[in-house]
């Protein structure tokens, strides 16, 4: 065999190997994407670093995708809306079948929503919703009912406040959310206040002094300084609402540094993290007295199911463009019933 023949055969072999490798990336002909098998889901995540909640969200989505035979391509915007818009363009160029988005900015992702619509790629949002003017262009929003869930914690804190502080007086109330203008923070706070007031409205001699909301960017290190400053300026703080368990490490440290942590304070929190449940079990009379669950794993599982429905254009799966997971509230008295050492956050049925 001459040199020309050897080169020709080598080229054919390389071509065959390349074709074989390419075929491994293509869904088999027998795959039925309508069931999720072979479906390629692009996931545009607002952030991952520093948040076990977001990491659990992604883990839940990947587990559900594997279960049904789908593939998830996760791109992390790291809290940058411009980058998130670029990530969505990347997913479009990759030819994904559906996009799940955890939006960093409800209006800032408008370009992505428009681009997905033009590309004919359905959009499911999870955890953080879009601005109302963009909702018409998405298939479904998956989350917990943030106001109703916040109200669960607020009602419990209201009852415990009456037991602890009596039925009269002026009580200072502080709160810490994610970012200024964050829809999630507003919904959770409004829900907490609704639940709290449902109890306190029965006691006309109680006055709430509601302090301006602080923001911790959903991270413990970012929450420390705002809470320390709030508590230092208000040593008589009586009620604090944390809008995410993720921030609680920094919140606790900030309160301790300000000398406010102790018997004169009640804290309600939000997420249902096992660390918080363990804290209530170990210190049942401490400041942490209620946490409302916000199951990231369950939200992700439901989001993947909605992605399959979106691919099939099955609007009956999400007729009102909203699909909520069921949530609950935990107190020191019930924490042991829900606590699972090998989990990070509460799940459905816990």
C-alpha positions as CSV (number, residue, x, y, z in Angstrom):
1,X,0.0,0.0,0.0
2,X,1.5,3.4,-1.1
3,X,1.6,6.6,1.0
4,X,-1.5,8.0,-0.8
5,X,-3.6,4.9,0.1
6,X,-2.4,5.0,3.7
7,X,-3.4,8.7,4.1
8,X,-6.7,8.0,2.4
9,X,-7.5,5.1,4.8
10,X,-6.4,7.1,7.8
11,X,-8.7,10.0,6.8
12,X,-11.6,7.6,6.4
13,X,-10.9,6.2,9.9
14,X,-10.7,9.6,11.5
15,X,-14.0,10.6,9.8
16,X,-15.6,7.5,11.0
17,X,-14.4,8.1,14.6
18,X,-15.7,11.7,14.4
19,X,-19.0,10.6,13.1
20,X,-19.3,8.1,16.0
21,X,-18.4,10.7,18.5
22,X,-21.0,13.1,17.1
23,X,-23.6,10.4,17.1
24,X,-23.1,10.0,20.9
25,X,-24.2,13.6,21.4
26,X,-27.4,13.1,19.4
27,X,-30.5,11.7,21.0
28,X,-31.3,8.2,19.7
29,X,-34.0,8.0,17.1
30,X,-36.1,6.1,19.6
31,X,-36.0,8.9,22.1
32,X,-39.4,10.6,22.7
33,X,-38.8,14.1,23.8
34,X,-42.4,14.5,24.7
35,X,-41.7,12.3,27.7
36,X,-38.5,14.1,28.5
37,X,-36.2,11.5,27.0
38,X,-33.5,13.2,25.0
39,X,-34.9,16.7,25.8
40,X,-32.1,19.3,26.2
41,X,-32.9,21.9,28.8
42,X,-30.9,25.0,29.1
43,X,-30.7,26.4,32.7
44,X,-29.8,30.0,33.2
45,X,-29.0,30.4,36.8
46,X,-28.8,33.8,38.5
47,X,-26.0,32.6,40.8
48,X,-24.4,29.7,42.7
49,X,-21.5,30.9,44.7
50,X,-22.1,31.1,48.5
51,X,-25.6,29.8,48.4
52,X,-26.5,26.2,49.4
53,X,-30.1,27.0,48.4
54,X,-29.1,27.7,44.8
55,X,-26.8,24.6,44.7
56,X,-29.7,22.4,46.0
57,X,-32.0,23.9,43.3
58,X,-29.6,22.9,40.6
59,X,-29.0,19.4,42.1
60,X,-32.8,18.8,42.2
61,X,-33.2,19.8,38.6
62,X,-30.3,17.6,37.5
63,X,-31.7,14.6,39.4
64,X,-35.1,15.0,37.8
65,X,-33.6,15.4,34.4
66,X,-31.6,12.2,34.8
67,X,-34.7,10.4,36.0
68,X,-36.6,11.2,32.8
69,X,-33.7,10.9,30.4
70,X,-33.3,14.6,29.7
71,X,-30.1,16.7,29.7
72,X,-29.5,20.0,31.6
73,X,-26.9,22.6,30.5
74,X,-26.4,25.0,33.4
75,X,-24.9,28.4,32.9
76,X,-24.2,30.5,36.0
77,X,-24.5,34.3,35.7
78,X,-22.9,34.9,39.1
79,X,-25.3,37.7,40.0
80,X,-24.7,39.6,36.8
81,X,-27.8,40.4,34.6
82,X,-25.7,41.3,31.6
83,X,-23.9,38.0,31.8
84,X,-27.3,36.2,32.2
85,X,-28.5,37.7,29.0
86,X,-25.3,36.5,27.3
87,X,-25.8,33.1,28.8
88,X,-29.3,32.8,27.3
89,X,-28.0,33.8,23.9
90,X,-25.4,31.0,24.3
91,X,-28.1,28.5,25.1
92,X,-30.1,29.6,22.1
93,X,-27.1,29.1,19.9
94,X,-26.6,25.6,21.3
95,X,-30.1,24.8,20.1
96,X,-31.6,23.8,23.5
97,X,-35.3,22.6,23.5
98,X,-36.4,24.6,26.5
99,X,-34.9,27.2,28.9
100,X,-35.4,27.3,32.7
101,X,-34.4,30.7,34.1
102,X,-33.7,31.8,37.6
103,X,-33.8,35.5,36.8
104,X,-31.3,37.8,38.4
105,X,-33.4,40.9,37.6
106,X,-37.2,40.6,36.7
107,X,-37.0,43.4,34.1
108,X,-33.3,43.2,33.2
109,X,-33.7,39.9,31.5
110,X,-36.2,41.4,29.0
111,X,-33.8,40.9,26.1
112,X,-33.5,37.2,26.9
113,X,-37.2,36.7,27.1
114,X,-37.6,38.4,23.7
115,X,-34.8,36.4,22.1
116,X,-36.2,33.1,23.3
117,X,-39.6,34.0,21.9
118,X,-38.1,34.9,18.6
119,X,-36.2,31.6,18.6
120,X,-39.4,29.6,19.4
121,X,-37.8,28.2,22.6
122,X,-40.3,27.9,25.6
123,X,-39.3,29.6,28.9
124,X,-40.0,28.4,32.4
125,X,-38.9,30.6,35.3
126,X,-38.1,29.2,38.8
127,X,-37.7,30.8,42.2
128,X,-37.7,34.4,40.9
129,X,-40.4,35.7,38.6
130,X,-40.3,38.1,35.7
131,X,-41.7,41.6,35.6
132,X,-45.5,41.6,34.9
133,X,-45.0,43.0,31.4
134,X,-42.8,39.9,30.5
135,X,-45.0,37.2,32.1
136,X,-47.1,36.8,28.9
137,X,-44.0,35.5,27.1
138,X,-43.2,32.7,29.5
139,X,-44.8,29.3,29.8
140,X,-44.8,28.9,33.6
141,X,-43.4,30.3,36.8
142,X,-42.4,27.7,39.5
143,X,-41.9,28.7,43.1
144,X,-43.6,28.7,46.5
145,X,-46.4,31.1,47.1
146,X,-44.0,33.7,48.7
147,X,-46.6,35.8,50.4
148,X,-48.5,32.8,51.8
149,X,-45.2,31.2,53.0
150,X,-44.0,34.4,54.6
151,X,-47.3,34.7,56.4
152,X,-46.8,31.2,58.0
153,X,-43.7,32.5,59.7
154,X,-45.3,35.9,60.6
155,X,-48.3,34.3,62.3
156,X,-46.1,32.1,64.5
157,X,-43.8,35.0,65.5
158,X,-46.9,37.1,66.3
159,X,-48.2,34.4,68.7
160,X,-44.8,33.9,70.3
161,X,-44.4,37.7,70.6
162,X,-47.6,38.0,72.6
163,X,-46.4,35.2,74.9
164,X,-43.0,36.8,75.4
165,X,-43.6,40.6,75.4
166,X,-47.2,40.8,76.6
167,X,-50.2,42.6,74.9
168,X,-49.0,46.2,74.9
169,X,-46.1,48.4,74.1
170,X,-44.0,49.5,71.1
171,X,-42.0,46.8,69.4
172,X,-39.2,47.5,66.9
173,X,-39.3,45.2,63.9
174,X,-36.4,44.8,61.5
175,X,-36.0,42.8,58.3
176,X,-33.4,41.8,55.8
177,X,-34.0,40.8,52.2
178,X,-31.9,40.2,49.1
179,X,-31.6,43.3,46.9
180,X,-33.4,46.7,46.8
181,X,-36.3,46.4,44.4
182,X,-36.1,42.6,44.5
183,X,-39.7,41.2,44.0
184,X,-38.9,38.2,46.2
185,X,-37.9,40.3,49.1
186,X,-41.1,42.4,48.8
187,X,-43.4,39.3,48.5
188,X,-41.8,37.6,51.5
189,X,-41.9,40.7,53.7
190,X,-45.5,41.5,52.8
191,X,-46.5,38.0,53.6
192,X,-44.7,38.0,56.9
193,X,-46.3,41.3,57.9
194,X,-49.8,39.9,56.9
195,X,-49.3,36.9,59.1
196,X,-47.9,39.0,62.0
197,X,-50.7,41.5,61.8
198,X,-53.4,38.8,61.7
199,X,-52.3,38.2,65.3
200,X,-51.4,41.6,66.5
201,X,-54.5,43.4,65.2
202,X,-56.3,41.7,68.0
203,X,-54.2,43.8,70.5
204,X,-54.8,47.5,70.0
205,X,-52.3,48.5,72.6
206,X,-49.4,47.1,70.6
207,X,-47.6,49.5,68.2
208,X,-45.1,48.2,65.6
209,X,-42.1,50.4,64.8
210,X,-41.1,49.0,61.4
211,X,-37.4,49.8,60.6
212,X,-36.3,50.3,57.0
213,X,-35.5,47.0,55.3
214,X,-31.8,46.0,55.0
215,X,-30.3,43.9,52.2
216,X,-27.8,41.1,52.3
217,X,-27.7,40.0,48.7
218,X,-28.9,36.5,49.8
219,X,-25.4,35.8,51.3
220,X,-24.2,35.5,54.9
221,X,-21.1,37.7,54.5
222,X,-23.2,40.4,52.8
223,X,-25.8,40.3,55.6
224,X,-23.5,40.7,58.5
225,X,-22.7,44.4,58.3
226,X,-26.3,45.7,57.6
227,X,-27.7,43.7,60.5
228,X,-24.9,44.7,62.9
229,X,-25.5,48.4,62.0
230,X,-29.3,48.0,62.4
231,X,-28.9,46.2,65.8
232,X,-26.3,48.7,67.0
233,X,-28.6,51.6,66.3
234,X,-31.6,49.8,67.7
235,X,-30.5,47.8,70.8
236,X,-34.2,47.4,71.7
237,X,-35.0,45.4,68.5
238,X,-37.6,42.8,69.3
239,X,-38.6,41.1,66.0
240,X,-36.4,40.3,63.0
241,X,-37.4,38.7,59.8
242,X,-34.7,37.0,57.7
243,X,-35.9,36.4,54.1
244,X,-33.4,33.6,53.6
245,X,-31.8,31.0,55.9
246,X,-28.7,31.4,53.7
247,X,-28.0,34.8,55.3
248,X,-28.5,33.6,58.9
249,X,-24.9,32.9,59.7
250,X,-24.0,36.5,59.0
251,X,-27.2,37.7,60.7
252,X,-26.4,35.8,63.9
253,X,-22.8,37.1,63.9
254,X,-23.9,40.7,63.4
255,X,-26.5,40.5,66.2
256,X,-23.9,39.0,68.5
257,X,-21.4,41.7,67.7
258,X,-24.1,44.3,68.4
259,X,-24.9,42.7,71.7
260,X,-28.5,42.1,70.7
261,X,-28.6,38.3,70.5
262,X,-30.5,36.9,73.4
263,X,-33.8,36.5,75.3
264,X,-35.3,39.9,74.2
265,X,-35.4,39.0,70.5
266,X,-37.6,36.8,68.2
267,X,-36.5,35.8,64.7
268,X,-38.6,34.4,61.9
269,X,-36.8,33.0,58.9
270,X,-37.5,31.6,55.5
271,X,-36.3,28.6,53.5
272,X,-36.5,25.5,55.8
273,X,-32.7,24.9,56.0
274,X,-31.7,21.9,58.1
275,X,-29.1,24.1,59.8
276,X,-31.9,26.3,61.1
277,X,-33.9,23.3,62.2
278,X,-30.9,21.9,64.1
279,X,-30.4,25.4,65.7
280,X,-34.0,25.3,67.0
281,X,-33.6,21.8,68.3
282,X,-30.3,22.7,70.1
283,X,-31.6,26.0,71.5
284,X,-35.4,25.8,71.7
285,X,-35.7,29.0,73.7
286,X,-33.3,31.0,71.6
287,X,-34.2,33.9,69.3
288,X,-34.9,31.6,66.2
289,X,-38.5,30.6,66.7
290,X,-40.0,30.0,63.2
291,X,-38.8,29.1,59.8
292,X,-41.1,28.8,56.7
293,X,-40.0,26.1,54.2
294,X,-39.1,27.0,50.6
295,X,-38.0,23.7,49.1
296,X,-35.4,24.3,46.4
297,X,-35.2,20.6,45.4
298,X,-39.0,20.4,44.9
299,X,-39.1,23.7,42.9
300,X,-36.4,22.3,40.6
301,X,-38.2,19.0,40.1
302,X,-41.4,20.9,39.3
303,X,-39.6,23.2,36.9
304,X,-38.2,20.3,34.9
305,X,-41.7,18.8,34.7
306,X,-43.0,22.2,33.4
307,X,-40.1,22.2,30.9
308,X,-41.4,19.0,29.5
309,X,-45.0,20.4,29.4
310,X,-43.7,23.5,27.7
311,X,-42.0,21.5,25.0
312,X,-45.3,19.8,24.4
313,X,-47.2,23.1,24.7
314,X,-49.4,21.5,27.3
315,X,-50.9,24.7,28.8
316,X,-53.2,22.6,31.0
317,X,-50.1,21.8,33.2
318,X,-49.8,25.5,34.1
319,X,-53.0,27.2,33.1
320,X,-52.4,30.4,35.1
321,X,-48.7,30.6,34.3
322,X,-47.9,29.9,37.9
323,X,-47.3,26.6,39.7
324,X,-46.6,26.6,43.4
325,X,-45.0,23.9,45.6
326,X,-46.6,23.2,49.0
327,X,-44.8,24.7,52.0
328,X,-45.0,24.6,55.8
329,X,-43.6,26.3,58.9
330,X,-41.4,24.8,61.6
331,X,-40.9,25.8,65.2
332,X,-38.7,24.6,68.0
333,X,-41.6,22.4,69.1
334,X,-41.8,20.6,65.7
335,X,-38.3,20.8,64.4
336,X,-37.4,17.2,65.3
337,X,-40.3,16.0,63.1
338,X,-38.8,17.6,60.0
339,X,-35.1,17.3,60.6
340,X,-33.0,15.1,58.4
341,X,-29.3,15.2,58.9
342,X,-28.4,14.0,55.4
343,X,-30.5,16.8,53.7
344,X,-29.8,20.5,53.2
345,X,-33.3,21.8,52.9
346,X,-36.8,20.4,53.6
347,X,-38.5,18.5,50.8
348,X,-42.1,17.7,50.1
349,X,-43.4,15.1,52.5
350,X,-40.8,15.8,55.1
